Amino acid sequence: MEQMSFLPPDMPHWWQAALIIFTSFFGSALTAAFSIGGGLLLIAVMSSVMPATAVVPVHGAVMVGSNAGRAAILFRHIDWQILGWFAIGAMIGAGIGSQVVTNLPAWTFRFAIAAFIIFTQWGPKFQNLGFGPKSYVVAGSISSFLTLFVGATGPFISTILSKVPGMPRQGLIASSGACMTLQHGLKVLVFFAAGFLYAPWLPLIVAALASGFCGTVLGTRLLGNLSEELFRKLLKWLLTVMAAYLLVLALLEVGQMT
């Protein structure tokens, strides 16, 4: 079969592009409904069909559009105070990450995120954790640093926002979308400055963004039909599944090193 014109040279098969575009649609719907899942799903699929050096930067570009669409649809539910403090931290984390050459393998970051999720969802319940500017700055710094190496840190951000007292599900989805838009936008700039060539991947990115927006619209409608109690229960279990997935990836990477 003739090669599709919008495919980059390093990804020659049409089914690879089709798989990424479909995953962007399904993943965006999942994230719009539950705040997490789509980014990890997409980067997992991309890792299986794309060159390793292109996965994180291209995934970041697609996630900018996916999260921006979710934030735009739920614009009035965004917590701007949280976003502002998160932005300060995100710029700090991205700035440090762009300068640091780390010798730590990716599995260490995956394991740390998974352990954090499991502890917050199933560990002891603490009262008066003191959510405020400092915690959002720290969250922005850590997640923006990590995303340069592991790609998808959505579960980390969603876990923190899910513990903010009094935050409704629409606010969680909207605020996490705004935070992730900023974070992935900074990541795209970092990789662009480092010399990654986005031009050959641009048609595929645009196609994935378009399908992702359609998925976001579908997922947002599903969100409106969920009760707050059901949403929280589903979110807890989905976070747990994501943590288990990260642990499996970490163990597989450790196994390949031995």
Contacts in CASP RR format, 6 or more apart in sequence:
PFRMAT RR
TARGET T0000
AUTHOR 0000-0000-0000
METHOD contacts of the structure
MODEL  1
MEQMSFLPPDMPHWWQAALIIFTSFFGSALTAAFSIGGGLLLIAVMSSVM
PATAVVPVHGAVMVGSNAGRAAILFRHIDWQILGWFAIGAMIGAGIGSQV
VTNLPAWTFRFAIAAFIIFTQWGPKFQNLGFGPKSYVVAGSISSFLTLFV
GATGPFISTILSKVPGMPRQGLIASSGACMTLQHGLKVLVFFAAGFLYAP
WLPLIVAALASGFCGTVLGTRLLGNLSEELFRKLLKWLLTVMAAYLLVLA
LLEVGQMT
1 14 0 8 1.000
3 12 0 8 1.000
3 14 0 8 1.000
4 14 0 8 1.000
4 17 0 8 1.000
5 203 0 8 1.000
6 17 0 8 1.000
6 203 0 8 1.000
6 204 0 8 1.000
6 207 0 8 1.000
7 13 0 8 1.000
7 14 0 8 1.000
7 16 0 8 1.000
7 17 0 8 1.000
7 203 0 8 1.000
7 204 0 8 1.000
8 54 0 8 1.000
8 200 0 8 1.000
8 201 0 8 1.000
8 204 0 8 1.000
9 200 0 8 1.000
10 50 0 8 1.000
10 51 0 8 1.000
10 54 0 8 1.000
10 200 0 8 1.000
11 17 0 8 1.000
11 49 0 8 1.000
11 50 0 8 1.000
11 51 0 8 1.000
11 204 0 8 1.000
16 49 0 8 1.000
16 50 0 8 1.000
17 204 0 8 1.000
17 207 0 8 1.000
19 45 0 8 1.000
19 49 0 8 1.000
20 42 0 8 1.000
20 45 0 8 1.000
20 46 0 8 1.000
20 49 0 8 1.000
20 50 0 8 1.000
20 204 0 8 1.000
20 208 0 8 1.000
21 204 0 8 1.000
21 207 0 8 1.000
21 208 0 8 1.000
21 211 0 8 1.000
22 211 0 8 1.000
23 41 0 8 1.000
23 42 0 8 1.000
23 45 0 8 1.000
24 42 0 8 1.000
24 62 0 8 1.000
24 66 0 8 1.000
24 208 0 8 1.000
24 209 0 8 1.000
24 211 0 8 1.000
24 212 0 8 1.000
25 211 0 8 1.000
25 212 0 8 1.000
25 214 0 8 1.000
25 215 0 8 1.000
26 38 0 8 1.000
26 41 0 8 1.000
26 215 0 8 1.000
27 37 0 8 1.000
27 38 0 8 1.000
27 39 0 8 1.000
27 41 0 8 1.000
27 42 0 8 1.000
27 66 0 8 1.000
27 212 0 8 1.000
27 215 0 8 1.000
28 38 0 8 1.000
28 66 0 8 1.000
28 70 0 8 1.000
28 211 0 8 1.000
28 212 0 8 1.000
28 213 0 8 1.000
28 214 0 8 1.000
28 215 0 8 1.000
28 216 0 8 1.000
28 219 0 8 1.000
29 212 0 8 1.000
29 215 0 8 1.000
29 216 0 8 1.000
29 218 0 8 1.000
29 219 0 8 1.000
29 222 0 8 1.000
30 36 0 8 1.000
30 37 0 8 1.000
30 38 0 8 1.000
30 41 0 8 1.000
30 219 0 8 1.000
31 37 0 8 1.000
31 38 0 8 1.000
31 39 0 8 1.000
31 66 0 8 1.000
31 67 0 8 1.000
31 70 0 8 1.000
31 216 0 8 1.000
32 70 0 8 1.000
32 73 0 8 1.000
32 173 0 8 1.000
32 215 0 8 1.000
32 216 0 8 1.000
32 217 0 8 1.000
32 218 0 8 1.000
32 219 0 8 1.000
32 220 0 8 1.000
32 222 0 8 1.000
32 223 0 8 1.000
33 219 0 8 1.000
33 220 0 8 1.000
33 222 0 8 1.000
33 223 0 8 1.000
33 226 0 8 1.000
34 231 0 8 1.000
34 234 0 8 1.000
34 235 0 8 1.000
34 238 0 8 1.000
35 158 0 8 1.000
35 161 0 8 1.000
35 162 0 8 1.000
35 172 0 8 1.000
35 173 0 8 1.000
35 176 0 8 1.000
35 235 0 8 1.000
36 154 0 8 1.000
36 155 0 8 1.000
36 158 0 8 1.000
36 176 0 8 1.000
36 235 0 8 1.000
36 238 0 8 1.000
36 239 0 8 1.000
36 242 0 8 1.000
37 154 0 8 1.000
37 155 0 8 1.000
37 238 0 8 1.000
37 242 0 8 1.000
38 66 0 8 1.000
38 152 0 8 1.000
39 59 0 8 1.000
39 63 0 8 1.000
39 66 0 8 1.000
39 152 0 8 1.000
39 154 0 8 1.000
40 152 0 8 1.000
40 154 0 8 1.000
40 155 0 8 1.000
40 242 0 8 1.000
40 245 0 8 1.000
40 246 0 8 1.000
42 59 0 8 1.000
42 62 0 8 1.000
42 63 0 8 1.000
42 152 0 8 1.000
43 55 0 8 1.000
43 56 0 8 1.000
43 59 0 8 1.000
43 151 0 8 1.000
43 152 0 8 1.000
44 245 0 8 1.000
46 55 0 8 1.000
46 58 0 8 1.000
46 59 0 8 1.000
47 55 0 8 1.000
50 58 0 8 1.000
53 196 0 8 1.000
54 196 0 8 1.000
54 201 0 8 1.000
55 151 0 8 1.000
56 148 0 8 1.000
56 149 0 8 1.000
56 151 0 8 1.000
56 187 0 8 1.000
56 191 0 8 1.000
57 187 0 8 1.000
57 188 0 8 1.000
57 191 0 8 1.000
57 192 0 8 1.000
57 196 0 8 1.000
57 198 0 8 1.000
58 198 0 8 1.000
58 201 0 8 1.000
58 204 0 8 1.000
58 205 0 8 1.000
59 151 0 8 1.000
59 152 0 8 1.000
60 151 0 8 1.000
60 184 0 8 1.000
60 185 0 8 1.000
60 187 0 8 1.000
60 188 0 8 1.000
61 184 0 8 1.000
61 188 0 8 1.000
61 198 0 8 1.000
61 201 0 8 1.000
61 205 0 8 1.000
62 205 0 8 1.000
62 208 0 8 1.000
62 209 0 8 1.000
62 212 0 8 1.000
63 152 0 8 1.000
63 180 0 8 1.000
63 184 0 8 1.000
64 181 0 8 1.000
64 184 0 8 1.000
64 185 0 8 1.000
64 188 0 8 1.000
65 181 0 8 1.000
65 209 0 8 1.000
65 212 0 8 1.000
65 213 0 8 1.000
66 209 0 8 1.000
66 212 0 8 1.000
66 213 0 8 1.000
66 216 0 8 1.000
67 176 0 8 1.000
67 177 0 8 1.000
67 178 0 8 1.000
67 180 0 8 1.000
67 181 0 8 1.000
67 184 0 8 1.000
68 177 0 8 1.000
68 181 0 8 1.000
69 213 0 8 1.000
69 216 0 8 1.000
70 173 0 8 1.000
70 174 0 8 1.000
70 177 0 8 1.000
70 216 0 8 1.000
70 220 0 8 1.000
71 78 0 8 1.000
71 174 0 8 1.000
71 177 0 8 1.000
71 178 0 8 1.000
71 181 0 8 1.000
73 216 0 8 1.000
73 217 0 8 1.000
73 220 0 8 1.000
74 170 0 8 1.000
74 171 0 8 1.000
74 173 0 8 1.000
74 174 0 8 1.000
74 220 0 8 1.000
75 174 0 8 1.000
76 174 0 8 1.000
77 168 0 8 1.000
77 170 0 8 1.000
77 171 0 8 1.000
77 173 0 8 1.000
77 174 0 8 1.000
77 175 0 8 1.000
78 171 0 8 1.000
78 174 0 8 1.000
78 175 0 8 1.000
78 178 0 8 1.000
79 164 0 8 1.000
79 167 0 8 1.000
79 171 0 8 1.000
79 174 0 8 1.000
79 175 0 8 1.000
82 136 0 8 1.000
82 161 0 8 1.000
82 164 0 8 1.000
82 175 0 8 1.000
82 179 0 8 1.000
83 175 0 8 1.000
83 178 0 8 1.000
83 179 0 8 1.000
83 182 0 8 1.000
84 136 0 8 1.000
85 132 0 8 1.000
85 133 0 8 1.000
85 136 0 8 1.000
85 137 0 8 1.000
86 136 0 8 1.000
86 137 0 8 1.000
86 139 0 8 1.000
86 140 0 8 1.000
86 179 0 8 1.000
86 182 0 8 1.000
87 182 0 8 1.000
88 137 0 8 1.000
88 140 0 8 1.000
89 136 0 8 1.000
89 137 0 8 1.000
89 138 0 8 1.000
89 139 0 8 1.000
89 140 0 8 1.000
89 141 0 8 1.000
89 144 0 8 1.000
90 140 0 8 1.000
90 141 0 8 1.000
90 143 0 8 1.000
90 144 0 8 1.000
90 179 0 8 1.000
90 182 0 8 1.000
90 183 0 8 1.000
90 186 0 8 1.000
91 144 0 8 1.000
91 186 0 8 1.000
92 137 0 8 1.000
92 140 0 8 1.000
92 141 0 8 1.000
92 144 0 8 1.000
93 140 0 8 1.000
93 141 0 8 1.000
93 142 0 8 1.000
93 144 0 8 1.000
93 145 0 8 1.000
94 144 0 8 1.000
94 145 0 8 1.000
94 148 0 8 1.000
94 183 0 8 1.000
94 186 0 8 1.000
94 187 0 8 1.000
94 189 0 8 1.000
94 190 0 8 1.000
95 190 0 8 1.000
96 141 0 8 1.000
96 145 0 8 1.000
97 144 0 8 1.000
97 145 0 8 1.000
97 148 0 8 1.000
97 190 0 8 1.000
98 148 0 8 1.000
98 190 0 8 1.000
98 193 0 8 1.000
98 194 0 8 1.000
102 149 0 8 1.000
105 253 0 8 1.000
105 257 0 8 1.000
106 149 0 8 1.000
106 150 0 8 1.000
106 253 0 8 1.000
107 249 0 8 1.000
107 250 0 8 1.000
107 251 0 8 1.000
107 253 0 8 1.000
107 254 0 8 1.000
108 250 0 8 1.000
109 146 0 8 1.000
109 149 0 8 1.000
109 150 0 8 1.000
110 150 0 8 1.000
110 246 0 8 1.000
110 247 0 8 1.000
110 249 0 8 1.000
110 250 0 8 1.000
110 253 0 8 1.000
111 246 0 8 1.000
111 247 0 8 1.000
111 250 0 8 1.000
113 146 0 8 1.000
113 150 0 8 1.000
113 153 0 8 1.000
113 155 0 8 1.000
113 156 0 8 1.000
113 243 0 8 1.000
113 246 0 8 1.000
114 243 0 8 1.000
114 244 0 8 1.000
114 246 0 8 1.000
114 247 0 8 1.000
114 250 0 8 1.000
115 243 0 8 1.000
116 156 0 8 1.000
116 159 0 8 1.000
117 155 0 8 1.000
117 156 0 8 1.000
117 159 0 8 1.000
117 239 0 8 1.000
117 240 0 8 1.000
117 242 0 8 1.000
117 243 0 8 1.000
117 246 0 8 1.000
118 240 0 8 1.000
118 243 0 8 1.000
120 159 0 8 1.000
120 163 0 8 1.000
121 159 0 8 1.000
121 236 0 8 1.000
121 239 0 8 1.000
121 240 0 8 1.000
121 243 0 8 1.000
122 240 0 8 1.000
129 135 0 8 1.000
129 163 0 8 1.000
131 163 0 8 1.000
131 164 0 8 1.000
131 165 0 8 1.000
135 160 0 8 1.000
139 156 0 8 1.000
139 157 0 8 1.000
139 160 0 8 1.000
140 157 0 8 1.000
140 179 0 8 1.000
140 183 0 8 1.000
142 156 0 8 1.000
143 153 0 8 1.000
143 154 0 8 1.000
143 156 0 8 1.000
143 157 0 8 1.000
143 183 0 8 1.000
144 183 0 8 1.000
144 186 0 8 1.000
144 187 0 8 1.000
146 153 0 8 1.000
146 156 0 8 1.000
147 153 0 8 1.000
147 183 0 8 1.000
147 184 0 8 1.000
147 187 0 8 1.000
148 187 0 8 1.000
148 190 0 8 1.000
151 187 0 8 1.000
153 183 0 8 1.000
154 176 0 8 1.000
154 180 0 8 1.000
155 239 0 8 1.000
155 242 0 8 1.000
155 243 0 8 1.000
155 246 0 8 1.000
157 176 0 8 1.000
157 179 0 8 1.000
157 180 0 8 1.000
157 183 0 8 1.000
158 172 0 8 1.000
158 176 0 8 1.000
158 235 0 8 1.000
158 239 0 8 1.000
159 239 0 8 1.000
161 167 0 8 1.000
161 172 0 8 1.000
161 175 0 8 1.000
161 176 0 8 1.000
161 179 0 8 1.000
162 172 0 8 1.000
162 232 0 8 1.000
162 235 0 8 1.000
162 239 0 8 1.000
164 172 0 8 1.000
167 175 0 8 1.000
168 228 0 8 1.000
169 223 0 8 1.000
169 226 0 8 1.000
169 228 0 8 1.000
169 231 0 8 1.000
169 232 0 8 1.000
170 223 0 8 1.000
170 224 0 8 1.000
173 220 0 8 1.000
173 223 0 8 1.000
188 198 0 8 1.000
192 198 0 8 1.000
198 205 0 8 1.000
223 231 0 8 1.000
226 234 0 8 1.000
END
